[in-house]
């Protein structure tokens, strides 16, 4: 009985296990949605009562799930102090102790349990190819991240010197300028902070051109690495066929 219950909760390779996982995920989504609705102003008392009732029901379900996982764990202390154990506890604890600190948003982290589903496809050739592609492009991606961080810093320093005197509040320091640097290099351009000097505008034009390259480089690296991984896979299969002959 305990083995069947443990398999139901911990595994998702059976219809009952998948149904249990889907139910918990649905409750997480419901809890996050109701949490967001509660932040709306001018909610009617009836709506507040409904939202509170839903919260009580979801907390009850999460509490039962947590206690079952704790009871069925072979190493109970290990589970209690594991990442998922702490997240599960923090998701329900504030409701019972009424600290005034609402941590329901932390339930979103429980979606990480979905990664257990990847064990079903671990034998997929596409998944292996994707992993191989990241291994191939690992050094290039790390170098790209380092260069991007350097460009963020240098662009923040540059715009600070161009715009600090004209806009001392918006560009009060290099740290304040980093927000403009991120928004510009990623080509988002929120428009909340923008240059007003001629030098600042010219500098921004150059940063935008660099930003266009930054957006496209990772996709190119991964695509190239996937092509190499596919070629290596085909070569390996051909070699295996030749040996079998």
C-alpha positions as CSV (number, residue, x, y, z in Angstrom):
1,X,0.0,0.0,0.0
2,X,2.8,2.4,0.9
3,X,4.7,1.5,-2.2
4,X,1.7,2.3,-4.4
5,X,1.1,5.6,-2.6
6,X,4.7,6.5,-2.9
7,X,4.7,5.7,-6.6
8,X,1.5,7.8,-7.0
9,X,3.1,10.9,-5.4
10,X,6.7,10.6,-6.5
11,X,6.4,9.1,-10.0
12,X,4.5,10.2,-13.1
13,X,4.9,7.1,-15.3
14,X,1.4,5.8,-14.6
15,X,-2.0,7.3,-15.4
16,X,-2.7,7.8,-11.7
17,X,0.6,9.5,-11.2
18,X,0.1,11.8,-14.1
19,X,-3.4,12.6,-12.9
20,X,-2.0,13.5,-9.5
21,X,0.7,15.7,-11.0
22,X,-1.9,17.5,-13.2
23,X,-4.2,18.1,-10.3
24,X,-1.4,19.6,-8.2
25,X,-0.3,21.8,-11.1
26,X,-3.9,23.0,-11.6
27,X,-4.2,23.9,-8.0
28,X,-0.9,25.8,-8.2
29,X,-2.2,27.8,-11.1
30,X,-5.6,28.4,-9.4
31,X,-3.8,29.6,-6.3
32,X,-1.5,32.0,-8.2
33,X,-4.5,33.4,-10.1
34,X,-6.6,34.0,-7.0
35,X,-3.5,35.6,-5.3
36,X,-3.2,38.0,-8.3
37,X,-7.0,38.7,-8.2
38,X,-6.8,39.6,-4.5
39,X,-4.5,42.5,-5.3
40,X,-7.2,44.2,-7.4
41,X,-8.7,47.2,-5.7
42,X,-12.4,47.5,-4.7
43,X,-13.2,43.8,-4.5
44,X,-16.6,43.1,-3.3
45,X,-17.0,41.2,0.1
46,X,-18.6,38.3,-1.8
47,X,-15.6,38.0,-4.1
48,X,-13.2,38.2,-1.1
49,X,-15.1,35.4,0.6
50,X,-14.9,33.2,-2.6
51,X,-11.2,33.9,-2.9
52,X,-10.6,33.1,0.8
53,X,-12.5,29.8,0.4
54,X,-10.4,28.9,-2.6
55,X,-7.3,29.7,-0.6
56,X,-8.4,27.5,2.3
57,X,-9.1,24.6,-0.1
58,X,-5.8,24.9,-1.9
59,X,-3.8,25.2,1.3
60,X,-5.6,22.1,2.6
61,X,-4.6,20.1,-0.5
62,X,-1.0,21.4,-0.4
63,X,-0.8,20.5,3.3
64,X,-2.0,17.0,2.8
65,X,0.4,16.6,-0.1
66,X,3.4,17.9,2.0
67,X,2.6,15.6,4.9
68,X,2.3,12.6,2.6
69,X,5.6,13.4,0.9
70,X,7.2,13.8,4.3
71,X,5.8,10.6,5.7
72,X,6.7,8.6,2.6
73,X,10.2,10.0,2.2
74,X,12.9,7.4,3.1
75,X,15.1,10.2,4.4
76,X,12.7,12.6,6.1
77,X,15.2,15.2,7.2
78,X,16.7,15.2,3.8
79,X,13.4,15.9,2.2
80,X,12.4,18.5,4.8
81,X,15.6,20.6,4.1
82,X,15.7,20.0,0.4
83,X,14.8,22.7,-2.1
84,X,11.4,21.3,-2.9
85,X,10.7,20.5,0.8
86,X,11.4,24.1,1.8
87,X,9.4,25.5,-1.1
88,X,6.4,23.2,-0.2
89,X,6.6,24.3,3.4
90,X,6.9,28.0,2.7
91,X,3.9,27.7,0.4
92,X,1.6,26.8,3.2
93,X,3.2,28.0,6.4
94,X,2.2,31.7,6.3
95,X,-1.4,30.7,6.1
96,X,-1.2,28.9,9.5
97,X,1.0,31.3,11.4
98,X,-0.5,34.5,9.9
99,X,2.7,36.5,9.8
100,X,1.3,39.1,7.4
101,X,3.9,38.1,4.8
102,X,2.2,36.6,1.8
103,X,4.4,34.0,0.2
104,X,1.9,32.4,-2.1
105,X,3.8,33.6,-5.1
106,X,6.6,31.2,-4.1
107,X,4.3,28.4,-5.2
108,X,5.4,29.2,-8.7
109,X,8.7,27.5,-7.9
110,X,6.8,24.3,-7.5
111,X,6.4,24.1,-11.2
112,X,10.1,23.0,-11.2
113,X,8.7,19.6,-10.3
114,X,7.6,19.4,-13.9
115,X,11.2,18.7,-14.8
116,X,10.6,15.2,-13.6
117,X,8.7,14.6,-16.8
118,X,11.9,15.0,-18.7
119,X,13.0,11.6,-17.5
120,X,10.4,10.2,-19.9
121,X,12.1,11.7,-22.9
122,X,15.7,11.2,-21.8
123,X,16.2,8.6,-24.5
124,X,15.0,11.1,-27.2
125,X,17.5,11.7,-29.9
126,X,16.4,15.3,-30.2
127,X,17.1,15.9,-26.5
128,X,20.5,14.3,-26.7
129,X,21.3,16.4,-29.7
130,X,20.3,19.6,-28.0
131,X,22.5,18.8,-25.0
132,X,25.4,18.0,-27.3
133,X,24.9,21.3,-29.1
134,X,25.2,23.2,-25.8
135,X,28.3,21.3,-25.0
136,X,29.8,22.2,-28.4
137,X,28.9,25.9,-28.1
138,X,29.6,26.2,-24.3
139,X,32.8,28.2,-24.6
140,X,31.3,30.5,-27.2
141,X,28.2,31.1,-25.1
142,X,30.3,31.8,-22.0
143,X,32.5,34.3,-23.9
144,X,29.3,35.9,-25.3
145,X,27.9,36.4,-21.8
146,X,31.2,37.9,-20.6
147,X,31.4,40.3,-23.6
148,X,27.7,41.3,-23.1
149,X,28.3,42.2,-19.4
150,X,31.3,44.2,-20.4
151,X,29.3,46.1,-23.1
152,X,26.6,46.8,-20.5
153,X,29.1,48.3,-18.2
154,X,30.9,50.3,-20.9
155,X,27.6,51.6,-22.4
156,X,26.5,52.7,-18.9
157,X,29.7,54.6,-18.3
158,X,29.5,56.2,-21.8
159,X,25.9,57.4,-21.4
160,X,26.7,58.7,-17.9
161,X,29.4,61.0,-19.2
162,X,27.3,62.2,-22.0
163,X,24.0,62.8,-20.1
164,X,24.9,63.3,-16.4
165,X,25.2,67.1,-16.6
166,X,22.0,67.4,-18.7
167,X,20.0,64.9,-16.7
168,X,21.5,64.6,-13.2
169,X,18.5,62.8,-11.8
170,X,18.0,60.2,-14.5
171,X,21.8,59.5,-14.9
172,X,22.9,60.2,-11.3
173,X,25.6,57.5,-11.4
174,X,26.9,54.6,-13.5
175,X,24.6,52.3,-11.5
176,X,21.6,54.5,-12.4
177,X,22.7,54.3,-16.1
178,X,22.8,50.5,-16.1
179,X,19.0,50.4,-16.5
180,X,19.2,52.5,-19.6
181,X,22.1,50.3,-20.8
182,X,20.1,47.1,-20.4
183,X,17.0,48.5,-22.1
184,X,19.0,49.9,-25.0
185,X,21.3,46.9,-25.6
186,X,18.4,44.5,-25.6
187,X,16.6,46.8,-28.0
188,X,13.6,47.0,-25.7
189,X,13.8,50.8,-25.4
190,X,11.1,51.5,-22.7
191,X,11.5,55.2,-23.2
192,X,11.4,56.1,-19.5
193,X,15.1,57.3,-19.7
194,X,16.5,58.6,-23.0
195,X,19.4,60.9,-24.0
196,X,18.8,64.6,-24.8
197,X,22.3,65.7,-25.8
198,X,23.7,65.3,-29.3
199,X,26.6,63.2,-28.1
200,X,24.2,61.0,-26.1
201,X,22.0,60.4,-29.1
202,X,24.9,59.5,-31.3
203,X,26.3,57.2,-28.6
204,X,22.8,55.6,-28.3
205,X,22.7,54.9,-32.0
206,X,25.9,53.0,-31.8
207,X,24.7,51.0,-28.8
208,X,21.5,50.1,-30.6
209,X,23.5,48.8,-33.5
210,X,25.5,46.6,-31.2
211,X,22.3,45.5,-29.4
212,X,20.9,44.1,-32.7
213,X,23.9,41.9,-32.9
214,X,23.6,40.8,-29.2
215,X,20.1,39.6,-29.8
216,X,21.0,37.5,-32.8
217,X,24.3,36.0,-31.8
218,X,23.1,33.3,-29.3
219,X,20.5,32.0,-31.7
220,X,23.2,31.7,-34.4
221,X,25.6,29.9,-32.0
222,X,23.0,27.4,-30.9
223,X,21.8,26.8,-34.5
224,X,25.3,26.2,-35.7
225,X,26.0,23.9,-32.8
226,X,22.8,21.9,-33.5
227,X,24.0,21.4,-37.1
228,X,27.3,20.1,-35.9
229,X,25.6,17.8,-33.4
230,X,23.4,16.5,-36.1
231,X,26.4,15.8,-38.4
232,X,28.2,14.1,-35.5
233,X,25.1,12.0,-34.8
234,X,24.8,11.0,-38.5
235,X,28.5,10.1,-38.7
236,X,28.1,8.0,-35.5
237,X,25.1,6.1,-36.9
238,X,26.9,5.4,-40.2
239,X,29.9,4.1,-38.4
240,X,27.7,1.9,-36.3
241,X,26.0,0.5,-39.4
242,X,29.3,-0.2,-41.0
243,X,30.5,-2.2,-37.9
244,X,27.3,-4.2,-37.9
245,X,27.8,-5.2,-41.5
